[in-house]
């Protein structure tokens, strides 16, 4: 299984904080330039809100790959250490589309079949543990289990 390779784009005064939290690579404008140059060897890009105007220039590169930091996903935050810790522990983003299909990533193409199966079973079990109230709300939003 792969570890989440997390990157943090923060102002220089937050570099140590992000590094100590477990970010694999920490940078500011230098990291943005590396990404513009083609560096894509990471799973998550976590950014502080003050860096987002600069990170926004990466939208066309990161957006189609699902790597663009986003406040809803928890990847744009003032609490960088907490975000890094959550994603390192395996936090997964899921979404429901307007047809009622829930999209949950549970692996990557280079995972073994066994690892994919373990992850799929864990995702299904986790979804099954949602309270009936949460399920009812999601169903009312057009999402079915």
MODELLER restraints for C-alpha pairs under 7 A, 6 or more apart:
rsr = mdl.restraints
at = mdl.atoms
rsr.add(forms.Gaussian(group=physical.xy_distance, feature=features.Distance(at['CA:1:A'], at['CA:111:A']), mean=6.48, stdev=0.5))
rsr.add(forms.Gaussian(group=physical.xy_distance, feature=features.Distance(at['CA:1:A'], at['CA:115:A']), mean=6.87, stdev=0.5))
rsr.add(forms.Gaussian(group=physical.xy_distance, feature=features.Distance(at['CA:4:A'], at['CA:43:A']), mean=5.76, stdev=0.5))
rsr.add(forms.Gaussian(group=physical.xy_distance, feature=features.Distance(at['CA:4:A'], at['CA:88:A']), mean=5.77, stdev=0.5))
rsr.add(forms.Gaussian(group=physical.xy_distance, feature=features.Distance(at['CA:5:A'], at['CA:24:A']), mean=6.02, stdev=0.5))
rsr.add(forms.Gaussian(group=physical.xy_distance, feature=features.Distance(at['CA:5:A'], at['CA:42:A']), mean=4.89, stdev=0.5))
rsr.add(forms.Gaussian(group=physical.xy_distance, feature=features.Distance(at['CA:5:A'], at['CA:43:A']), mean=5.21, stdev=0.5))
rsr.add(forms.Gaussian(group=physical.xy_distance, feature=features.Distance(at['CA:5:A'], at['CA:44:A']), mean=6.62, stdev=0.5))
rsr.add(forms.Gaussian(group=physical.xy_distance, feature=features.Distance(at['CA:6:A'], at['CA:23:A']), mean=5.35, stdev=0.5))
rsr.add(forms.Gaussian(group=physical.xy_distance, feature=features.Distance(at['CA:6:A'], at['CA:24:A']), mean=5.56, stdev=0.5))
rsr.add(forms.Gaussian(group=physical.xy_distance, feature=features.Distance(at['CA:6:A'], at['CA:25:A']), mean=6.90, stdev=0.5))
rsr.add(forms.Gaussian(group=physical.xy_distance, feature=features.Distance(at['CA:6:A'], at['CA:42:A']), mean=5.92, stdev=0.5))
rsr.add(forms.Gaussian(group=physical.xy_distance, feature=features.Distance(at['CA:6:A'], at['CA:43:A']), mean=5.92, stdev=0.5))
rsr.add(forms.Gaussian(group=physical.xy_distance, feature=features.Distance(at['CA:6:A'], at['CA:44:A']), mean=4.86, stdev=0.5))
rsr.add(forms.Gaussian(group=physical.xy_distance, feature=features.Distance(at['CA:6:A'], at['CA:45:A']), mean=6.02, stdev=0.5))
rsr.add(forms.Gaussian(group=physical.xy_distance, feature=features.Distance(at['CA:7:A'], at['CA:23:A']), mean=5.66, stdev=0.5))
rsr.add(forms.Gaussian(group=physical.xy_distance, feature=features.Distance(at['CA:7:A'], at['CA:24:A']), mean=5.90, stdev=0.5))
rsr.add(forms.Gaussian(group=physical.xy_distance, feature=features.Distance(at['CA:7:A'], at['CA:25:A']), mean=4.89, stdev=0.5))
rsr.add(forms.Gaussian(group=physical.xy_distance, feature=features.Distance(at['CA:7:A'], at['CA:26:A']), mean=5.77, stdev=0.5))
rsr.add(forms.Gaussian(group=physical.xy_distance, feature=features.Distance(at['CA:7:A'], at['CA:42:A']), mean=6.70, stdev=0.5))
rsr.add(forms.Gaussian(group=physical.xy_distance, feature=features.Distance(at['CA:7:A'], at['CA:44:A']), mean=6.20, stdev=0.5))
rsr.add(forms.Gaussian(group=physical.xy_distance, feature=features.Distance(at['CA:7:A'], at['CA:45:A']), mean=4.88, stdev=0.5))
rsr.add(forms.Gaussian(group=physical.xy_distance, feature=features.Distance(at['CA:7:A'], at['CA:46:A']), mean=6.09, stdev=0.5))
rsr.add(forms.Gaussian(group=physical.xy_distance, feature=features.Distance(at['CA:8:A'], at['CA:18:A']), mean=6.70, stdev=0.5))
rsr.add(forms.Gaussian(group=physical.xy_distance, feature=features.Distance(at['CA:8:A'], at['CA:23:A']), mean=6.37, stdev=0.5))
rsr.add(forms.Gaussian(group=physical.xy_distance, feature=features.Distance(at['CA:8:A'], at['CA:25:A']), mean=6.50, stdev=0.5))
rsr.add(forms.Gaussian(group=physical.xy_distance, feature=features.Distance(at['CA:8:A'], at['CA:26:A']), mean=4.86, stdev=0.5))
rsr.add(forms.Gaussian(group=physical.xy_distance, feature=features.Distance(at['CA:8:A'], at['CA:27:A']), mean=6.34, stdev=0.5))
rsr.add(forms.Gaussian(group=physical.xy_distance, feature=features.Distance(at['CA:8:A'], at['CA:45:A']), mean=5.82, stdev=0.5))
rsr.add(forms.Gaussian(group=physical.xy_distance, feature=features.Distance(at['CA:8:A'], at['CA:46:A']), mean=4.75, stdev=0.5))
rsr.add(forms.Gaussian(group=physical.xy_distance, feature=features.Distance(at['CA:8:A'], at['CA:47:A']), mean=5.63, stdev=0.5))
rsr.add(forms.Gaussian(group=physical.xy_distance, feature=features.Distance(at['CA:9:A'], at['CA:26:A']), mean=6.15, stdev=0.5))
rsr.add(forms.Gaussian(group=physical.xy_distance, feature=features.Distance(at['CA:9:A'], at['CA:27:A']), mean=5.13, stdev=0.5))
rsr.add(forms.Gaussian(group=physical.xy_distance, feature=features.Distance(at['CA:9:A'], at['CA:28:A']), mean=4.90, stdev=0.5))
rsr.add(forms.Gaussian(group=physical.xy_distance, feature=features.Distance(at['CA:9:A'], at['CA:31:A']), mean=6.92, stdev=0.5))
rsr.add(forms.Gaussian(group=physical.xy_distance, feature=features.Distance(at['CA:9:A'], at['CA:46:A']), mean=6.24, stdev=0.5))
rsr.add(forms.Gaussian(group=physical.xy_distance, feature=features.Distance(at['CA:9:A'], at['CA:47:A']), mean=4.70, stdev=0.5))
rsr.add(forms.Gaussian(group=physical.xy_distance, feature=features.Distance(at['CA:9:A'], at['CA:48:A']), mean=6.67, stdev=0.5))
rsr.add(forms.Gaussian(group=physical.xy_distance, feature=features.Distance(at['CA:9:A'], at['CA:51:A']), mean=6.73, stdev=0.5))
rsr.add(forms.Gaussian(group=physical.xy_distance, feature=features.Distance(at['CA:10:A'], at['CA:27:A']), mean=6.23, stdev=0.5))
rsr.add(forms.Gaussian(group=physical.xy_distance, feature=features.Distance(at['CA:10:A'], at['CA:28:A']), mean=5.20, stdev=0.5))
rsr.add(forms.Gaussian(group=physical.xy_distance, feature=features.Distance(at['CA:10:A'], at['CA:47:A']), mean=5.95, stdev=0.5))
rsr.add(forms.Gaussian(group=physical.xy_distance, feature=features.Distance(at['CA:10:A'], at['CA:48:A']), mean=5.50, stdev=0.5))
rsr.add(forms.Gaussian(group=physical.xy_distance, feature=features.Distance(at['CA:10:A'], at['CA:51:A']), mean=6.09, stdev=0.5))
rsr.add(forms.Gaussian(group=physical.xy_distance, feature=features.Distance(at['CA:11:A'], at['CA:28:A']), mean=5.72, stdev=0.5))
rsr.add(forms.Gaussian(group=physical.xy_distance, feature=features.Distance(at['CA:12:A'], at['CA:28:A']), mean=6.83, stdev=0.5))
rsr.add(forms.Gaussian(group=physical.xy_distance, feature=features.Distance(at['CA:15:A'], at['CA:26:A']), mean=6.20, stdev=0.5))
rsr.add(forms.Gaussian(group=physical.xy_distance, feature=features.Distance(at['CA:15:A'], at['CA:27:A']), mean=6.99, stdev=0.5))
rsr.add(forms.Gaussian(group=physical.xy_distance, feature=features.Distance(at['CA:17:A'], at['CA:81:A']), mean=6.82, stdev=0.5))
rsr.add(forms.Gaussian(group=physical.xy_distance, feature=features.Distance(at['CA:18:A'], at['CA:26:A']), mean=6.76, stdev=0.5))
rsr.add(forms.Gaussian(group=physical.xy_distance, feature=features.Distance(at['CA:18:A'], at['CA:80:A']), mean=6.25, stdev=0.5))
rsr.add(forms.Gaussian(group=physical.xy_distance, feature=features.Distance(at['CA:18:A'], at['CA:81:A']), mean=5.82, stdev=0.5))
rsr.add(forms.Gaussian(group=physical.xy_distance, feature=features.Distance(at['CA:19:A'], at['CA:26:A']), mean=6.42, stdev=0.5))
rsr.add(forms.Gaussian(group=physical.xy_distance, feature=features.Distance(at['CA:21:A'], at['CA:81:A']), mean=4.91, stdev=0.5))
rsr.add(forms.Gaussian(group=physical.xy_distance, feature=features.Distance(at['CA:21:A'], at['CA:84:A']), mean=6.44, stdev=0.5))
rsr.add(forms.Gaussian(group=physical.xy_distance, feature=features.Distance(at['CA:21:A'], at['CA:85:A']), mean=6.69, stdev=0.5))
rsr.add(forms.Gaussian(group=physical.xy_distance, feature=features.Distance(at['CA:22:A'], at['CA:84:A']), mean=6.68, stdev=0.5))
rsr.add(forms.Gaussian(group=physical.xy_distance, feature=features.Distance(at['CA:23:A'], at['CA:84:A']), mean=6.43, stdev=0.5))
rsr.add(forms.Gaussian(group=physical.xy_distance, feature=features.Distance(at['CA:32:A'], at['CA:55:A']), mean=6.66, stdev=0.5))
rsr.add(forms.Gaussian(group=physical.xy_distance, feature=features.Distance(at['CA:36:A'], at['CA:58:A']), mean=6.95, stdev=0.5))
rsr.add(forms.Gaussian(group=physical.xy_distance, feature=features.Distance(at['CA:44:A'], at['CA:67:A']), mean=6.04, stdev=0.5))
rsr.add(forms.Gaussian(group=physical.xy_distance, feature=features.Distance(at['CA:45:A'], at['CA:67:A']), mean=6.27, stdev=0.5))
rsr.add(forms.Gaussian(group=physical.xy_distance, feature=features.Distance(at['CA:45:A'], at['CA:68:A']), mean=6.90, stdev=0.5))
rsr.add(forms.Gaussian(group=physical.xy_distance, feature=features.Distance(at['CA:45:A'], at['CA:69:A']), mean=5.97, stdev=0.5))
rsr.add(forms.Gaussian(group=physical.xy_distance, feature=features.Distance(at['CA:45:A'], at['CA:75:A']), mean=6.75, stdev=0.5))
rsr.add(forms.Gaussian(group=physical.xy_distance, feature=features.Distance(at['CA:46:A'], at['CA:69:A']), mean=5.95, stdev=0.5))
rsr.add(forms.Gaussian(group=physical.xy_distance, feature=features.Distance(at['CA:46:A'], at['CA:75:A']), mean=4.53, stdev=0.5))
rsr.add(forms.Gaussian(group=physical.xy_distance, feature=features.Distance(at['CA:46:A'], at['CA:76:A']), mean=5.89, stdev=0.5))
rsr.add(forms.Gaussian(group=physical.xy_distance, feature=features.Distance(at['CA:47:A'], at['CA:69:A']), mean=6.40, stdev=0.5))
rsr.add(forms.Gaussian(group=physical.xy_distance, feature=features.Distance(at['CA:47:A'], at['CA:75:A']), mean=6.19, stdev=0.5))
rsr.add(forms.Gaussian(group=physical.xy_distance, feature=features.Distance(at['CA:47:A'], at['CA:76:A']), mean=4.90, stdev=0.5))
rsr.add(forms.Gaussian(group=physical.xy_distance, feature=features.Distance(at['CA:47:A'], at['CA:77:A']), mean=6.53, stdev=0.5))
rsr.add(forms.Gaussian(group=physical.xy_distance, feature=features.Distance(at['CA:48:A'], at['CA:76:A']), mean=5.48, stdev=0.5))
rsr.add(forms.Gaussian(group=physical.xy_distance, feature=features.Distance(at['CA:48:A'], at['CA:77:A']), mean=5.20, stdev=0.5))
rsr.add(forms.Gaussian(group=physical.xy_distance, feature=features.Distance(at['CA:48:A'], at['CA:78:A']), mean=5.43, stdev=0.5))
rsr.add(forms.Gaussian(group=physical.xy_distance, feature=features.Distance(at['CA:48:A'], at['CA:80:A']), mean=6.99, stdev=0.5))
rsr.add(forms.Gaussian(group=physical.xy_distance, feature=features.Distance(at['CA:49:A'], at['CA:76:A']), mean=5.94, stdev=0.5))
rsr.add(forms.Gaussian(group=physical.xy_distance, feature=features.Distance(at['CA:49:A'], at['CA:77:A']), mean=6.14, stdev=0.5))
rsr.add(forms.Gaussian(group=physical.xy_distance, feature=features.Distance(at['CA:49:A'], at['CA:78:A']), mean=6.59, stdev=0.5))
rsr.add(forms.Gaussian(group=physical.xy_distance, feature=features.Distance(at['CA:59:A'], at['CA:68:A']), mean=6.38, stdev=0.5))
rsr.add(forms.Gaussian(group=physical.xy_distance, feature=features.Distance(at['CA:62:A'], at['CA:68:A']), mean=4.87, stdev=0.5))
rsr.add(forms.Gaussian(group=physical.xy_distance, feature=features.Distance(at['CA:69:A'], at['CA:75:A']), mean=4.93, stdev=0.5))
rsr.add(forms.Gaussian(group=physical.xy_distance, feature=features.Distance(at['CA:69:A'], at['CA:76:A']), mean=5.62, stdev=0.5))
rsr.add(forms.Gaussian(group=physical.xy_distance, feature=features.Distance(at['CA:70:A'], at['CA:76:A']), mean=5.34, stdev=0.5))
rsr.add(forms.Gaussian(group=physical.xy_distance, feature=features.Distance(at['CA:71:A'], at['CA:77:A']), mean=6.66, stdev=0.5))
rsr.add(forms.Gaussian(group=physical.xy_distance, feature=features.Distance(at['CA:73:A'], at['CA:93:A']), mean=6.48, stdev=0.5))
rsr.add(forms.Gaussian(group=physical.xy_distance, feature=features.Distance(at['CA:74:A'], at['CA:83:A']), mean=6.70, stdev=0.5))
rsr.add(forms.Gaussian(group=physical.xy_distance, feature=features.Distance(at['CA:75:A'], at['CA:83:A']), mean=6.79, stdev=0.5))
rsr.add(forms.Gaussian(group=physical.xy_distance, feature=features.Distance(at['CA:93:A'], at['CA:104:A']), mean=6.97, stdev=0.5))
rsr.add(forms.Gaussian(group=physical.xy_distance, feature=features.Distance(at['CA:94:A'], at['CA:102:A']), mean=6.97, stdev=0.5))
rsr.add(forms.Gaussian(group=physical.xy_distance, feature=features.Distance(at['CA:94:A'], at['CA:103:A']), mean=5.55, stdev=0.5))
rsr.add(forms.Gaussian(group=physical.xy_distance, feature=features.Distance(at['CA:94:A'], at['CA:104:A']), mean=4.79, stdev=0.5))
rsr.add(forms.Gaussian(group=physical.xy_distance, feature=features.Distance(at['CA:95:A'], at['CA:102:A']), mean=5.71, stdev=0.5))
rsr.add(forms.Gaussian(group=physical.xy_distance, feature=features.Distance(at['CA:95:A'], at['CA:103:A']), mean=5.36, stdev=0.5))
rsr.add(forms.Gaussian(group=physical.xy_distance, feature=features.Distance(at['CA:96:A'], at['CA:102:A']), mean=4.26, stdev=0.5))
rsr.add(forms.Gaussian(group=physical.xy_distance, feature=features.Distance(at['CA:96:A'], at['CA:103:A']), mean=6.04, stdev=0.5))
rsr.add(forms.Gaussian(group=physical.xy_distance, feature=features.Distance(at['CA:96:A'], at['CA:143:A']), mean=6.27, stdev=0.5))
rsr.add(forms.Gaussian(group=physical.xy_distance, feature=features.Distance(at['CA:98:A'], at['CA:142:A']), mean=6.27, stdev=0.5))
rsr.add(forms.Gaussian(group=physical.xy_distance, feature=features.Distance(at['CA:99:A'], at['CA:142:A']), mean=6.70, stdev=0.5))
rsr.add(forms.Gaussian(group=physical.xy_distance, feature=features.Distance(at['CA:100:A'], at['CA:142:A']), mean=5.09, stdev=0.5))
rsr.add(forms.Gaussian(group=physical.xy_distance, feature=features.Distance(at['CA:100:A'], at['CA:143:A']), mean=3.82, stdev=0.5))
rsr.add(forms.Gaussian(group=physical.xy_distance, feature=features.Distance(at['CA:100:A'], at['CA:144:A']), mean=5.43, stdev=0.5))
rsr.add(forms.Gaussian(group=physical.xy_distance, feature=features.Distance(at['CA:101:A'], at['CA:143:A']), mean=6.31, stdev=0.5))
rsr.add(forms.Gaussian(group=physical.xy_distance, feature=features.Distance(at['CA:106:A'], at['CA:116:A']), mean=6.67, stdev=0.5))
rsr.add(forms.Gaussian(group=physical.xy_distance, feature=features.Distance(at['CA:106:A'], at['CA:119:A']), mean=5.42, stdev=0.5))
rsr.add(forms.Gaussian(group=physical.xy_distance, feature=features.Distance(at['CA:106:A'], at['CA:120:A']), mean=5.74, stdev=0.5))
rsr.add(forms.Gaussian(group=physical.xy_distance, feature=features.Distance(at['CA:107:A'], at['CA:116:A']), mean=5.70, stdev=0.5))
rsr.add(forms.Gaussian(group=physical.xy_distance, feature=features.Distance(at['CA:107:A'], at['CA:119:A']), mean=6.89, stdev=0.5))
rsr.add(forms.Gaussian(group=physical.xy_distance, feature=features.Distance(at['CA:138:A'], at['CA:144:A']), mean=6.97, stdev=0.5))
